[in-house]
Amino acid sequence: MAFDPERLAAALLALEPGWRSSGFCVALSGGLDSSVLLHALASLRADNPGLNVRAVHVNHGLQSEAAAWVRACEALCRSSELELQVLHLELKPAPGESIEAEARNARYEAIAGILNPGEWLLTAHHRDDQMETVLIQLMRGAGVAGLAAMPGRARLGAGLHGRPLLEFDRAELAAYAELNGLSWVSDPTNSAARFDRGWLREQLLPRLHERWPQAAATVSRSARHLAEAGRLLAALAESDASCLLDKGRLAVDGLRRLSRDRQVNLLRWWIREQGLGSPSAARFETIMLDLMEARADAEPVVRWESGELRRYRDRLYAMHPLVEPPAVPLRFDPRAPGGIELGSGLGRIVLVAGDQGGLDPASLQDIVIRFRAGGESLRPHPARPRKRLKQLCQEAGIVPWMRERLPLLFIGSRLVAVGDLWFDADLAVAPGTSALKPVWHGRPDLY
């Protein structure tokens, strides 16, 4: 059965029962697949006036033909009477980084930022793309989640990401393009042998199709089975986590009571839920040894490229890699209305005027923000002695790795405030008197 707008409508119905009144944004590269998707969707719009369709093209700035591709997308959208938004990126992958991965991640991040709430991003991935993904994941030693390949639907920013063409072969899309007289541009990197997908398309897939003509459909079916298995494993992990998670942290004692397979399944699910890339098999083995088997008073950490796990007080914490705090003192003008940015994902400090307690404005001159060097002390309560910052942090339960990231406000050599957690009682004024109170906007999780 040939691809046509009616079959696309059936695929959209499977994604979104109310598709006729939905908003769709087509990721338009100008190539064959996305051009076919846009044309068929524009045809459906003619019979469904409640259907909102637009397109987005991402110019990665990586190839000399990029400007010509933008013009081709503009022409296609003009002929279809559709709005086109062009996003310009300036990618400069670091040595050793995958250009493909960098471009893909940057593309989706940029598109996620322009999606309206509830709007669908539609990409033109088809059955042959799915087979390529499964084979690549297989060669990487991926587990169930990786071999499930590309999902038909997923969350993306404020909207959703749908792949309505996963049940169609590229040959079907090519036949539709020829029948409708469509023109498109070709990206030479799609068949470049130096890229994994290009090598597969040029060297391996033709021979696979020759031997097994239904290979794409068969592999796609296997991916669906694996996706079902993945959903069951995720449900099991969520059930196991229900009594082990506390504010995003995992209880080590409870985790140890599970079988090793369920421990691994729960940890992998939890790391994915935190939005962190999966650690390698070797790194995962380190997690099981160093974090799970460490002494109760130890504070181990296991890092990988996109995340890290830490253990403190019998809890596991998953987070993006921490950045070192600024090494140079930051001069802080207390009159600056926007406060001062602390950098390194630490938010910013603002001094807010009021009369509900705080610091004496007359004393706040020449403020400098530093980060912990050791030995700092403060008297946060007027009727109590000074305490070392280390003791204050321990009593408050602040995790060790955030203690060195607390912004410390100094006047000369005197510590007057620790973020908005504590300030010097000797400089405090009573409620009802004009005061300045530190407020820490964008404060990271400290506990």
N, C-alpha and C positions, 0 to 999 in steps of 0.2 A: 504494500500500500504506500503510495507516494506521500511525501510531506506536503502539506498545504495549510492555509489558515485554520481550517476546521480542526485538523489534528493538533495544531498549536492550541486552539481553544480548549480541547480536551485536556491537554497537558497543563494549561493554566488553571482549569477547574480543579485538577488534582492538587495544585499548589494552594489555591485560594478560591473557596467556593463563591465568594462575592467578587470575582475578578472583573466583572463587567462594570463595576463602579470603583475600581481600585486605581491606584497610581503606579505606573511602571516607568522605570528609568533604565534604558538599554545601555549596557556597556559596549560602546561602538568603537571597534578598532579600525574599521574600514576594510577588514578582510572578508572572506567569503561567508563565514559562519555568522558573524554579527550582522552583516548586511542582510542576510536572509532573515534572521530573527526580526530585525527592524522593519523590513518590508512586509512580512507576514503580520506583524503586530499592527502596523499602520493600516493594513487591509481590514483587520478586525475592528479597528477604531471606527471605520466608516459605517459599520452596522451597529456599533455600540457607542452612542454619543456620550455615555457616562464614563467611558474609559479615558483616563488621562495617561498620555504617553509622551515621554521626552527621551533625550539621549545624552550621554556624557562620553567624551573622548579624553583620554589621558595621554598627553605628550610627555614622554619620559626624558626627552632631551638627550637620548643616547645615540641616535642614528641620523645621518644626513638627510634621509628621506622623510623625517618627521613632519616637516612643514607641508610636504605634498600629501601626507596622510591626513593631516588636519583639513586641507582643502577638499579632499575626497569625501570626508565625513560631512563637511558643510554642504557639499553638493547633494549628497544623498538625503540629508535632512531637509534641504530646500525642496527637493522633488517630492518628499513625503509630507511636507508642511509640518515639520516637527521642530521643536526647540532643541538646540544643541548647546551644551555647556562644555567648554574646553578647559581642562585643568593642566597647567604647566608645571612639571617637576624638573628639578635639576639634580639628577642622581650622580653621585660620585662614589661608587663602591670602593671600599678599602681593599688593598691587596689581600688576596685569599678569599674574599667574600664572593658568594654566588651572585652574578649579575641578575640571573633569572629570579632568584629568591628575593633579592633587594627590590627589584622592579615590581614584583607581585605584591610584596608587603606594602610598599609605598603607594602603589595604585589603589589597593583596597582601603588603606587608611585615608587617602585623599577623597575617595568616593564616599566613604562612610560619613565624612564631614559635611557632605552636601545633600544627603538624603533627608527627605521630610519624614516626620513621624508616620510610621505605618507604610511608607512607600517601599516598593519592591525594586531592588536592583536585579535586572535580568542579565545573565551572561549566557553566551552561546556555546557552552561546553556540550559536546555530543558524545555518543557512545564510543567512538574511536579515542577521544580524549580520555574517557574513563579507563579504557584498556591501557593506554599509555601510563596513566597514573598508577594503576594497580601494579604494572610491571616494574615501574621505577621504585615504588614502595617495597615491592618484593625484593629487589636487588639491594635495598637499604636495610633489609632485615626487620621491616616494620611489623608491628603486632596487629591485633584485630582493628583498632581504630585507624591505623594507616592503610591497611588493605581494604577497608570499607571505602577508601578513595573519596571522591567528591560527593557530598550530600546533595540531595535535591533541593533542600531548603535549609536556611540557617539565619540567625540574627546577624545584623550588620548595622552598627551605629544605632540610629533611631528607627531604622527600617529593617527590611529583611532582604536576604539574598536568595534568589531562585534560579535554578538551572532547568528550564522547561524542555531542553532538547536532548536530555540524557538518554532518551529512548529512540533516538534517530541516529542513523549512520551519516558520515560525512558525504557519502555518495548520494543519499537522498537530498541533502541540502544543496549539493552541486546541481542535481537535476532540477530542483526548484529554481535556482538562480538562472540556469540556462533557459528554462521555460519562460521566465519572466523578464529576460533580457537584462539582468542585473550586471553591473560591473563592480569590481572590487580591486583592492591593492593587495600586494603580496609582501610579506615580511620575510626577507631572506634568512633571518635567524631561525625561522620555523623548521627549516630543513638543514640547518648547519650542523655538520657531524660533531662539532666540538661541544655541542649541547646534548644532554641526554635525550631529550625528546626528539631533537633533530635526527640523531643517530637511529633512534627507534623507528621513526617514520621512513627513513631512507633505506635502512639496512635490514631491520628485523621484521617489521609489520608486514611488508609485502610478501615475505616468505610464509609468515603465519597465516595470512589470508589465503594464500595459495593452497596451503595444506588443510586449513580449517576455515572455510568461507564464513562460518558463523562465529568466528572467534570473538569479535567485539560484543556480540549479543550474549555469548556464553560467559565471558569474563565480567560483563556488566551484571549479569545475574548473580555471579559469585559475590561481587561487591555488595549487592543488595542483601544477600544472605549474611555477609559479614557485618553489614550495618545493623541488621536485626540482632545479631549476637552482641554487637557493641552496645546497643540500647539495653539489652538484658544485663550486661555487665555493669553498665552505668546505674541501672536501677538497683542492682545488688550493692554497689558501692554507696549509693545514696542511702540505702537502708542501713548499711553498716555504720555510716557516718552520723546517722541521726542521734545516736547517744554518745558519740565520741567527739563531736565538734562543739567548740565553745568560742563564739565570736571569731570564727574562721581558723581557730587553732585546733590541732588534733591531739588528743590525749594519748600519750605513749603507752601507758599501762593497758588501756582498753584495746589499743591497736595490737599489742602483743598477745592478747587473748584470741585473736583471729588466727586462722591457718595462714601459712605463708602466702599461698595463692591469693587469699582475700586481702591480706596486707598489701601485697603488690597492686592488686586491682584498685583498692581504695586509695592508695597513694597516687597512682597514675591519674585516677579520676579527679582527686583533690587538686593536684598540680594543674591539670587542664582547667578546672573551674576557676583557678586563680588567674587564668589568662597567661600562664607561663608555658614556654615551649618545652617539649618533653626532653628530659635528660637521656643521654645515651644509655645503652645496657650496662656498660662499665660503670658509669656514674650512678646508675640506679643500684648497682651492687654495693657501691660505696655508701649510698644512703642507708641501705639495709644493715650494713656493718657498723658504720661510724655513728649514725644517729640512733638507730634502734638499740644497739648493744652498748652504748656509752654509759658511763657511770651517771648516777642520778644528779650529781653536782657538776657534771661536765657541761660545757657550752660549745658543742661541736657545730661546724658549718660545712655544708657541701655545696659547691658552686658549679654551675655550668653556664653556657653562653647567655642564656636568656632568663636565668633565675637562680635562686639559691634557697636552700632549706637550712633552718637553724633550730636548735633545741634549747629550751630554757624552762626550768621548773617543771619538768616532765610534760612539756608541751612542744609540739612541732609548729614552726612558723614557716610559711612559704611566701616569697616576695621576689620582686624584681631585684636585679643586682644593685646593691647600695653603692652610692658614689661618695667619695671622701668629701668631708665638709671643707669650706674655704680655709686655706692655710694662712691667708693674710687677714689681719683685723679689718673689719668693716666700719667706716665712720658713719655715724647715724645722726642725722639732723632731726631732732624730736618735733620740729615744726613741719616736716615734710608730710603733706596730707596723705600720700600714698604709702608712707612708711618706707621700708627698705627690703629689697628682695634678698633672701639668704642664699639662693642658688642651690644646686644639687638636689632639687626636689624637696627642699625644706620649707617652702612657703615664704611668708614675709611677716615682718614685725611692724605694727603700727602703735603709736601712742595716742590713745583716745582720751579726750578731755571729758570730765564729768565731775559729779560731786558725791559719788557713792563709794568713796574710798580709792586709794591708789597712792602714787608717789608725789612728793612735793615738787611742783613744776620748777621752783626756784633752784632746786638742787640738780636738775637734769641738764647739765651743760657738758659739752664735749663727750658725748656718749660714744663708746667704741664697742662693737660686738665681736667677741672672740668665741672660740670653741674650746672645749675642755682640754686642759693640759695636766690636770691633777692637782690636788691640794686645795681647791677652791672651797670656800665656806660662806655661809649666809645665816642670818637670823630672821627667819620668816615670821616668828611669833614674838611679840614684845615681852612676854613674861617668861620666855624660855631662852636657854643659852644658844649660841651659834652652833650650827651643825655643818659638818662637811657635806659637800654636794653628793659625794658617794653614798653617804648614809641616807640623805633625803631621797635619792633615787631608789635605793634598796627598799626603804619603807613604803614608797609609793608604788613599787612593783614595775618601774620603768625597765624595759628590756635592756640588757647590757650594750647591745650594738647601737642603741639610740642615745645613750648617755653622752657619747662623744659628739653627738650631732645636736645637742641642745644649744640654742643661741644664748650666750651669756652676755648681759649688758653691764659694761664697766664704766665707771667714772674714775679716770686715773687707774689706780691699782685696786679700787674697791668694786667688788661685785654687788650690783644693786638689784638685778632681776635675772631670773632664769626663764626665758620665754615669757609665757603668761601663767606659769606654774607657781612661782614664788617670787616675792620681792622683799627687799630689805625693810624690816619693821622700823628701823631707826629713821628711815626717810619717808615713812608712811604718814598720811594725814587722815584725820577722822572723817567719817561720812558727814556730808553737809559742807565740806570745804572743797574748794577747787583742787582738782587732782588730775594726774595723767596716769592712765592704767595701760600697761602693755597688753596688746591683743595679738595673738599669733594666728594669722590667717593661713589656711592650707597646711595646718599642722599635720605631720604624718602620724601614723599610729605609733604610740609610745609604749603600749602595754601588751 
